[in-house]
Amino acid sequence: MTTFLTTPQGRHLAYVRTQGKEPGIVFLGGLKSDMTGSKAQHLQAWAEATGRAFLRFDYSGHGRSRGEFEDGAISDWVEDAQALIEVLTEGPQVLVGSSMGGWIALLLTRLLPDRIAGIVGIAAAADFTDTLWEAELTDAERETLISTGRLERPSAYSDEPYVFTNRLIEDGRHNRVLTGPLALPWPVWFLQGSADTDVSPNLALRLFNHATGPHIHLTLVKGADHRFSTPHCLSLITAAVEDVLKEHSDAPVR
């Protein structure tokens, strides 16, 4: 059942929570996605079958949560995730971040280090606003964004276009994780499709090589695209979560 939480910033967020054993699993969705996607639903079914606590939600301006999408930025959506984790979960959690959610999971390691049991990143779109600005936008698109404050681009996943704003790009610059130290002392598993045209496998390798930690893994799946939601890919996600949970339980108490 969908429930709502009002954050300290006054944003009204929709979420679904499953009670169960800890560490729990928190699913962090991608840009303009919502908590009804196949990966979130698959993980909830797995959590219910294994008796594991699970939380999925919509960022502000996404899905059933209130707000306008184009008013939001990375910092806002990190605040949303932080508020929900702090209020609705207990103890360390495994953060499963898809696309932008992978970036948000990495940012949460700075804010909630004691509440993290491990991370699973699915096509983690670290610093994607930099990639968008530097490598994807045409000169004309950059001019439109600068002069009007917003830019619409078609989406391969929805009839509605993506709307990128100057605030989103600028806020992204303040939330980079690839331009400074990125220590990940928890079990971490990155999953990436070789046929992903939205998040390049080169970015996955860059993130893998940049992060430091004792238990960081990368699985590259030949032919998998950005959705990463075929039955095989979904089984890889749950296997990665299980491995992270095992590594967490086997780790010495710090």
C-alpha positions as CSV (number, residue, x, y, z in Angstrom):
1,M,0.0,0.0,0.0
2,T,1.3,3.4,-1.0
3,T,1.8,5.8,2.0
4,F,3.1,9.4,2.1
5,L,5.8,11.1,4.2
6,T,6.4,14.9,4.5
7,T,10.1,15.6,4.6
8,P,11.8,18.3,6.7
9,Q,12.0,20.4,3.4
10,G,8.2,20.1,3.1
11,R,8.1,17.7,0.2
12,H,5.3,15.1,0.1
13,L,6.7,11.7,-0.9
14,A,5.0,8.5,-1.9
15,Y,6.5,5.2,-0.7
16,V,5.8,1.5,-0.2
17,R,7.5,-0.3,2.7
18,T,7.7,-4.0,3.5
19,Q,8.5,-5.0,7.0
20,G,11.1,-7.7,7.5
21,K,14.5,-8.6,8.8
22,E,17.5,-6.2,8.7
23,P,19.6,-5.1,6.9
24,G,16.8,-3.9,4.7
25,I,16.9,-3.0,1.0
26,V,16.2,0.5,-0.3
27,F,15.6,0.9,-4.0
28,L,16.6,4.3,-5.5
29,G,15.1,4.8,-9.0
30,G,16.4,6.7,-12.0
31,L,15.7,10.1,-13.5
32,K,12.0,10.5,-14.2
33,S,11.2,6.9,-13.3
34,D,8.9,5.8,-10.5
35,M,8.7,3.0,-7.9
36,T,6.4,0.8,-10.1
37,G,9.2,-0.2,-12.5
38,S,10.1,-3.8,-13.0
39,K,13.3,-3.7,-11.0
40,A,11.6,-2.2,-8.0
41,Q,8.7,-4.7,-8.2
42,H,11.1,-7.6,-8.7
43,L,13.1,-6.6,-5.6
44,Q,10.0,-6.2,-3.5
45,A,8.8,-9.7,-4.5
46,W,12.2,-11.1,-3.6
47,A,12.2,-9.2,-0.3
48,E,8.7,-10.5,0.6
49,A,9.8,-14.1,-0.3
50,T,12.9,-13.9,1.8
51,G,11.4,-12.0,4.7
52,R,13.7,-9.0,4.1
53,A,12.7,-5.4,4.9
54,F,12.3,-3.3,1.7
55,L,11.6,0.3,0.8
56,R,10.8,1.8,-2.6
57,F,9.6,5.4,-3.2
58,D,9.2,8.3,-5.6
59,Y,11.4,11.3,-5.5
60,S,9.6,14.7,-5.4
61,G,8.3,15.5,-8.9
62,H,8.3,11.8,-9.8
63,G,5.5,9.2,-9.8
64,R,2.9,9.8,-7.1
65,S,5.0,12.2,-5.1
66,R,4.1,15.8,-5.2
67,G,6.0,18.6,-7.0
68,E,7.0,19.4,-10.5
69,F,9.8,17.3,-12.1
70,E,11.6,20.3,-13.6
71,D,11.7,22.1,-10.2
72,G,14.0,19.4,-8.8
73,A,17.7,18.7,-8.8
74,I,20.1,16.1,-7.5
75,S,20.4,17.8,-4.1
76,D,16.6,17.7,-3.7
77,W,16.4,14.0,-4.6
78,V,19.2,13.1,-2.3
79,E,17.4,14.9,0.5
80,D,14.3,13.0,-0.3
81,A,16.1,9.6,-0.1
82,Q,17.9,10.7,3.1
83,A,14.6,11.7,4.9
84,L,12.9,8.4,4.0
85,I,15.8,6.3,5.1
86,E,16.2,8.1,8.4
87,V,12.5,8.0,9.2
88,L,11.4,4.6,7.7
89,T,14.3,2.3,8.2
90,E,16.4,1.0,11.1
91,G,20.1,0.3,11.1
92,P,22.3,-0.2,8.0
93,Q,20.6,-0.7,4.6
94,V,21.6,-2.0,1.3
95,L,21.1,0.8,-1.3
96,V,20.2,-0.5,-4.7
97,G,20.4,2.4,-7.1
98,S,19.4,2.3,-10.8
99,S,20.9,4.9,-13.2
100,M,20.6,8.3,-11.4
101,G,19.7,6.3,-8.3
102,G,23.3,4.8,-8.4
103,W,24.7,8.4,-8.2
104,I,22.3,9.2,-5.3
105,A,23.4,6.1,-3.5
106,L,27.0,7.2,-3.7
107,L,26.1,10.7,-2.4
108,L,24.3,9.1,0.5
109,T,27.5,7.4,1.6
110,R,28.7,10.9,2.5
111,L,25.6,11.8,4.5
112,L,24.7,8.4,6.1
113,P,27.8,6.3,6.4
114,D,26.6,4.5,9.5
115,R,23.3,3.6,7.8
116,I,24.8,1.7,4.9
117,A,25.4,-2.0,4.7
118,G,26.4,-2.1,1.1
119,I,25.6,-0.8,-2.4
120,V,24.3,-2.3,-5.6
121,G,24.6,0.1,-8.6
122,I,22.7,-0.7,-11.8
123,A,24.1,1.3,-14.7
124,A,25.1,3.9,-12.1
125,A,24.9,7.3,-13.7
126,A,27.5,9.0,-11.7
127,D,27.9,12.7,-12.5
128,F,25.5,12.3,-15.5
129,T,24.8,16.0,-15.7
130,D,28.5,16.6,-16.6
131,T,28.3,13.9,-19.3
132,L,25.1,15.5,-20.6
133,W,26.6,19.0,-20.8
134,E,30.0,18.1,-22.1
135,A,29.4,15.2,-24.4
136,E,25.7,14.9,-25.4
137,L,24.2,18.4,-25.9
138,T,24.8,20.2,-29.1
139,D,25.9,23.8,-29.2
140,A,22.4,24.9,-30.1
141,E,21.0,22.9,-27.1
142,R,23.5,24.5,-24.7
143,E,22.5,27.9,-26.0
144,T,18.8,27.1,-25.5
145,L,19.4,25.9,-22.0
146,I,21.5,29.0,-21.0
147,S,19.1,31.5,-22.6
148,T,15.8,30.0,-21.5
149,G,16.8,28.0,-18.4
150,R,15.3,24.7,-19.7
151,L,15.7,22.2,-22.5
152,E,13.4,19.5,-23.6
153,R,14.8,16.3,-25.1
154,P,12.9,13.2,-26.2
155,S,12.9,10.2,-23.9
156,A,13.2,6.6,-25.1
157,Y,11.2,5.5,-22.0
158,S,8.2,7.8,-22.0
159,D,6.0,9.8,-24.4
160,E,6.9,12.9,-22.3
161,P,10.3,14.5,-22.9
162,Y,13.0,14.9,-20.4
163,V,13.2,18.5,-19.2
164,F,16.7,19.6,-18.2
165,T,17.2,22.9,-16.4
166,N,20.1,25.2,-15.7
167,R,19.6,24.4,-12.0
168,L,19.9,20.7,-12.6
169,I,23.2,21.1,-14.5
170,E,24.7,23.5,-11.9
171,D,23.5,21.5,-8.9
172,G,25.0,18.4,-10.5
173,R,28.4,20.1,-10.5
174,H,28.2,20.5,-6.8
175,N,27.5,16.8,-6.3
176,R,30.2,15.2,-8.4
177,V,31.6,11.9,-7.1
178,L,34.2,11.3,-9.8
179,T,36.3,14.4,-9.3
180,G,37.5,13.7,-5.7
181,P,38.1,10.7,-3.4
182,L,35.3,8.1,-3.3
183,A,35.9,5.8,-0.5
184,L,33.4,2.9,-0.3
185,P,34.4,0.7,2.7
186,W,31.2,-1.4,2.3
187,P,30.5,-4.3,0.0
188,V,29.7,-2.8,-3.5
189,W,28.5,-4.4,-6.7
190,F,28.2,-2.5,-9.9
191,L,26.1,-4.0,-12.7
192,Q,26.4,-2.7,-16.3
193,G,25.0,-3.7,-19.7
194,S,27.4,-3.6,-22.6
195,A,24.6,-2.4,-25.0
196,D,23.6,0.5,-22.7
197,T,23.4,3.7,-24.8
198,D,22.4,5.9,-21.9
199,V,25.1,5.1,-19.4
200,S,28.3,4.0,-21.2
201,P,30.2,0.9,-20.1
202,N,33.2,3.3,-20.1
203,L,31.6,5.2,-17.2
204,A,31.1,2.0,-15.3
205,L,34.8,1.2,-15.7
206,R,35.7,4.7,-14.7
207,L,33.6,4.5,-11.6
208,F,35.0,1.1,-10.7
209,N,38.6,2.3,-11.1
210,H,38.0,5.5,-9.3
211,A,36.3,4.2,-6.2
212,T,38.4,2.7,-3.4
213,G,37.3,0.0,-1.0
214,P,38.1,-3.6,-0.1
215,H,35.0,-5.2,-1.7
216,I,34.1,-3.5,-5.0
217,H,32.9,-5.7,-7.9
218,L,31.8,-4.9,-11.4
219,T,29.7,-7.3,-13.6
220,L,29.5,-6.3,-17.3
221,V,26.6,-8.1,-19.1
222,K,27.0,-8.5,-22.8
223,G,24.0,-7.3,-24.8
224,A,22.1,-5.8,-21.8
225,D,20.7,-2.4,-22.3
226,H,19.9,0.5,-19.9
227,R,16.7,-1.0,-18.7
228,F,18.6,-4.0,-17.3
229,S,15.2,-5.7,-16.7
230,T,15.3,-9.0,-18.6
231,P,14.7,-12.1,-16.4
232,H,18.4,-12.8,-16.5
233,C,19.3,-9.2,-15.5
234,L,16.7,-9.2,-12.7
235,S,18.2,-12.4,-11.4
236,L,21.7,-10.8,-11.4
237,I,20.3,-7.9,-9.4
238,T,19.0,-10.2,-6.6
239,A,22.2,-12.3,-6.7
240,A,24.2,-9.1,-6.2
241,V,22.0,-8.1,-3.3
242,E,22.5,-11.5,-1.8
243,D,26.2,-11.3,-2.2
244,V,26.4,-7.8,-0.6
245,L,24.3,-9.1,2.3
246,K,26.6,-12.1,2.8
247,E,29.7,-9.9,2.6
248,H,28.2,-7.5,5.1
249,S,27.3,-10.3,7.5
250,D,30.8,-11.8,7.2
251,A,32.6,-8.5,7.8
252,P,34.2,-8.0,11.2
253,V,32.5,-5.6,13.5
254,R,34.1,-2.2,13.2
